[in-house]
């Protein structure tokens, strides 16, 4: 099943007296269980694409279907509900709340979305899946960078989203820890998770099953690669 499908996705910004064409009619499709890497130089449109796919912004023209639902024209509140229920985010800077424990950080999407009474159990299961249940009561400043990113991955998984968007997930990690995080993402994909990852690192992108290259607001190729072990 198609998880992401875009038709002529376009985003134009007005900056002073100038018009910036950040996206120029992008057509992509990502199906269930795919791991896709989005690469490109600075200014190529990767961040704009991520914002649109994450329902953080709306296109100037074109359409975006998430699980066959046209989400490109939803209201701000409707987009927020889609983000909370159907999209999991993993950020380069982890974006954990420093005053909360690892478990409490993972619980947050469930609390915001009113996902029922089993919040603690579901958050605990997500932490266990990323191998971090033993650190559940530790705050972010008591965790290593790799552990913090695992908490962030657990938080992305806890609502059982249709799509995981990972924005430079290894950018703040050393090479060994980054390799461990990528191995975890590959495992999650093998379990059926759909992942779209933005990265500038070709070695990181090589873990994906497909690489999309952006340039000047357009997709210039879509290369299938073997998933790294």
C-alpha positions as a Python dict, from the first residue, in 0.01 Angstrom:
ca = {
    (1, 'X'): (0, 0, 0),
    (2, 'X'): (114, 352, -72),
    (3, 'X'): (200, 541, 249),
    (4, 'X'): (325, 858, 76),
    (5, 'X'): (220, 982, -265),
    (6, 'X'): (272, 1333, -395),
    (7, 'X'): (143, 1488, -716),
    (8, 'X'): (314, 1798, -851),
    (9, 'X'): (403, 1903, -494),
    (10, 'X'): (507, 2268, -506),
    (11, 'X'): (611, 2515, -238),
    (12, 'X'): (686, 2878, -313),
    (13, 'X'): (795, 3139, -61),
    (14, 'X'): (789, 3515, -96),
    (15, 'X'): (1103, 3666, 61),
    (16, 'X'): (1092, 4043, 33),
    (17, 'X'): (1051, 4117, -335),
    (18, 'X'): (1183, 3775, -439),
    (19, 'X'): (1004, 3447, -509),
    (20, 'X'): (1179, 3132, -387),
    (21, 'X'): (1068, 2808, -556),
    (22, 'X'): (1162, 2563, -282),
    (23, 'X'): (979, 2268, -440),
    (24, 'X'): (904, 2246, -812),
    (25, 'X'): (636, 1986, -883),
    (26, 'X'): (771, 1684, -694),
    (27, 'X'): (613, 1342, -759),
    (28, 'X'): (716, 1060, -527),
    (29, 'X'): (563, 743, -390),
    (30, 'X'): (674, 544, -84),
    (31, 'X'): (503, 213, -7),
    (32, 'X'): (455, 29, 320),
    (33, 'X'): (778, -111, 459),
    (34, 'X'): (1012, 96, 244),
    (35, 'X'): (1320, 270, 381),
    (36, 'X'): (1390, 575, 164),
    (37, 'X'): (1676, 823, 204),
    (38, 'X'): (1641, 1179, 77),
    (39, 'X'): (1971, 1346, -11),
    (40, 'X'): (2078, 1673, -169),
    (41, 'X'): (2295, 1980, -119),
    (42, 'X'): (2198, 2269, 107),
    (43, 'X'): (1909, 2459, -48),
    (44, 'X'): (1793, 2164, -258),
    (45, 'X'): (1450, 2149, -92),
    (46, 'X'): (1505, 1860, 152),
    (47, 'X'): (1386, 2053, 458),
    (48, 'X'): (1083, 2192, 276),
    (49, 'X'): (996, 1841, 161),
    (50, 'X'): (1028, 1709, 516),
    (51, 'X'): (802, 1986, 650),
    (52, 'X'): (534, 1908, 393),
    (53, 'X'): (551, 1531, 442),
    (54, 'X'): (538, 1583, 819),
    (55, 'X'): (223, 1797, 789),
    (56, 'X'): (413, 2091, 938),
    (57, 'X'): (337, 2303, 631),
    (58, 'X'): (101, 2302, 333),
    (59, 'X'): (194, 2311, -37),
    (60, 'X'): (141, 2611, -262),
    (61, 'X'): (18, 2371, -530),
    (62, 'X'): (-12, 1998, -582),
    (63, 'X'): (-137, 1724, -352),
    (64, 'X'): (2, 1503, -76),
    (65, 'X'): (-166, 1174, 9),
    (66, 'X'): (-78, 1000, 337),
    (67, 'X'): (-226, 650, 347),
    (68, 'X'): (-445, 754, 48),
    (69, 'X'): (-588, 1050, 240),
    (70, 'X'): (-532, 1391, 84),
    (71, 'X'): (-372, 1583, 371),
    (72, 'X'): (-251, 1877, 163),
    (73, 'X'): (-560, 2089, 230),
    (74, 'X'): (-625, 2005, 596),
    (75, 'X'): (-665, 2275, 858),
    (76, 'X'): (-392, 2343, 1113),
    (77, 'X'): (-576, 2142, 1382),
    (78, 'X'): (-641, 1852, 1146),
    (79, 'X'): (-274, 1842, 1046),
    (80, 'X'): (-178, 1837, 1414),
    (81, 'X'): (-397, 1530, 1468),
    (82, 'X'): (-240, 1356, 1169),
    (83, 'X'): (110, 1435, 1299),
    (84, 'X'): (29, 1297, 1642),
    (85, 'X'): (-147, 982, 1527),
    (86, 'X'): (12, 878, 1197),
    (87, 'X'): (365, 1026, 1185),
    (88, 'X'): (664, 962, 1412),
    (89, 'X'): (951, 1211, 1409),
    (90, 'X'): (1320, 1148, 1482),
    (91, 'X'): (1540, 1459, 1501),
    (92, 'X'): (1914, 1519, 1485),
    (93, 'X'): (1901, 1703, 1819),
    (94, 'X'): (1672, 1441, 1982),
    (95, 'X'): (1422, 1708, 2104),
    (96, 'X'): (1372, 1547, 2445),
    (97, 'X'): (1233, 1747, 2736),
    (98, 'X'): (1517, 1772, 2991),
    (99, 'X'): (1298, 1765, 3303),
    (100, 'X'): (1124, 1442, 3208),
    (101, 'X'): (1253, 1087, 3237),
    (102, 'X'): (1310, 873, 2930),
    (103, 'X'): (979, 698, 2993),
    (104, 'X'): (790, 1025, 3038),
    (105, 'X'): (937, 1161, 2712),
    (106, 'X'): (812, 853, 2528),
    (107, 'X'): (467, 889, 2688),
    (108, 'X'): (419, 1245, 2559),
    (109, 'X'): (268, 1169, 2216),
    (110, 'X'): (17, 937, 2382),
    (111, 'X'): (-81, 1202, 2633),
    (112, 'X'): (-114, 1475, 2370),
    (113, 'X'): (-325, 1252, 2148),
    (114, 'X'): (-540, 1103, 2424),
    (115, 'X'): (-457, 751, 2318),
    (116, 'X'): (-622, 574, 2611),
    (117, 'X'): (-533, 449, 2956),
    (118, 'X'): (-243, 216, 2872),
    (119, 'X'): (3, 502, 2825),
    (120, 'X'): (267, 369, 3065),
    (121, 'X'): (252, 17, 2924),
    (122, 'X'): (281, 129, 2562),
    (123, 'X'): (570, 365, 2641),
    (124, 'X'): (746, 88, 2834),
    (125, 'X'): (705, -151, 2540),
    (126, 'X'): (849, 110, 2302),
    (127, 'X'): (1152, 163, 2526),
    (128, 'X'): (1199, -211, 2553),
    (129, 'X'): (1192, -239, 2173),
    (130, 'X'): (1489, -2, 2143),
    (131, 'X'): (1677, -181, 2424),
    (132, 'X'): (1651, 97, 2681),
    (133, 'X'): (1397, -11, 2941),
    (134, 'X'): (1672, -25, 3204),
    (135, 'X'): (1721, 351, 3160),
    (136, 'X'): (1351, 439, 3175),
    (137, 'X'): (1377, 661, 3484),
    (138, 'X'): (1688, 850, 3372),
    (139, 'X'): (1662, 1205, 3243),
    (140, 'X'): (1820, 1302, 2908),
    (141, 'X'): (2129, 1459, 3072),
    (142, 'X'): (2199, 1122, 3232),
    (143, 'X'): (2198, 942, 2898),
    (144, 'X'): (2457, 915, 2621),
    (145, 'X'): (2386, 1058, 2276),
    (146, 'X'): (2304, 715, 2142),
    (147, 'X'): (2069, 644, 2432),
    (148, 'X'): (1893, 977, 2381),
    (149, 'X'): (1840, 895, 2016),
    (150, 'X'): (1699, 556, 2112),
    (151, 'X'): (1453, 733, 2343),
    (152, 'X'): (1360, 957, 2050),
    (153, 'X'): (1307, 651, 1830),
    (154, 'X'): (1088, 492, 2099),
    (155, 'X'): (886, 813, 2115),
    (156, 'X'): (843, 801, 1735),
    (157, 'X'): (722, 440, 1754),
    (158, 'X'): (486, 465, 2049),
    (159, 'X'): (174, 572, 1855),
    (160, 'X'): (232, 297, 1595),
    (161, 'X'): (252, 556, 1313),
    (162, 'X'): (215, 486, 943),
    (163, 'X'): (532, 683, 867),
    (164, 'X'): (856, 759, 1049),
    (165, 'X'): (1038, 1075, 936),
    (166, 'X'): (1402, 1085, 1043),
    (167, 'X'): (1589, 1414, 1000),
    (168, 'X'): (1968, 1355, 1010),
    (169, 'X'): (1923, 1092, 1286),
    (170, 'X'): (2298, 1030, 1322),
    (171, 'X'): (2411, 1392, 1280),
    (172, 'X'): (2501, 1442, 1648),
    (173, 'X'): (2651, 1097, 1704),
    (174, 'X'): (2996, 946, 1664),
    (175, 'X'): (3040, 696, 1382),
    (176, 'X'): (3002, 380, 1594),
    (177, 'X'): (2694, 504, 1776),
    (178, 'X'): (2552, 628, 1446),
    (179, 'X'): (2604, 283, 1294),
    (180, 'X'): (2415, 128, 1587),
    (181, 'X'): (2123, 368, 1534),
    (182, 'X'): (2114, 292, 1162),
    (183, 'X'): (2115, -81, 1238),
    (184, 'X'): (1812, -25, 1460),
    (185, 'X'): (1630, 168, 1185),
    (186, 'X'): (1704, -111, 937),
    (187, 'X'): (1559, -361, 1187),
    (188, 'X'): (1246, -151, 1225),
    (189, 'X'): (1205, -136, 848),
    (190, 'X'): (1244, -515, 829),
    (191, 'X'): (956, -538, 1079),
    (192, 'X'): (736, -343, 837),
    (193, 'X'): (793, 18, 943),
    (194, 'X'): (796, 280, 667),
    (195, 'X'): (1084, 524, 704),
    (196, 'X'): (1184, 834, 512),
    (197, 'X'): (1519, 976, 622),
    (198, 'X'): (1689, 1303, 531),
    (199, 'X'): (2067, 1285, 538),
    (200, 'X'): (2372, 1446, 378),
    (201, 'X'): (2590, 1140, 454),
    (202, 'X'): (2616, 887, 170),
    (203, 'X'): (2730, 615, 413),
    (204, 'X'): (2415, 667, 620),
    (205, 'X'): (2195, 681, 309),
    (206, 'X'): (2337, 349, 193),
    (207, 'X'): (2139, 176, 469),
    (208, 'X'): (1816, 268, 291),
    (209, 'X'): (1654, 57, 24),
    (210, 'X'): (1612, 355, -207),
    (211, 'X'): (1785, 692, -238),
    (212, 'X'): (1613, 1003, -375),
    (213, 'X'): (1840, 1288, -476),
    (214, 'X'): (1706, 1643, -466),
    (215, 'X'): (1845, 1940, -652),
    (216, 'X'): (1692, 2285, -698),
    (217, 'X'): (1357, 2172, -560),
    (218, 'X'): (1323, 1866, -782),
    (219, 'X'): (1388, 1492, -755),
    (220, 'X'): (1665, 1421, -1002),
    (221, 'X'): (1686, 1044, -953),
    (222, 'X'): (1558, 752, -750),
    (223, 'X'): (1816, 480, -705),
    (224, 'X'): (1746, 139, -554),
    (225, 'X'): (2031, 5, -344),
    (226, 'X'): (2090, -306, -137),
    (227, 'X'): (2006, -258, 232),
    (228, 'X'): (2324, -261, 439),
    (229, 'X'): (2376, -538, 689),
}
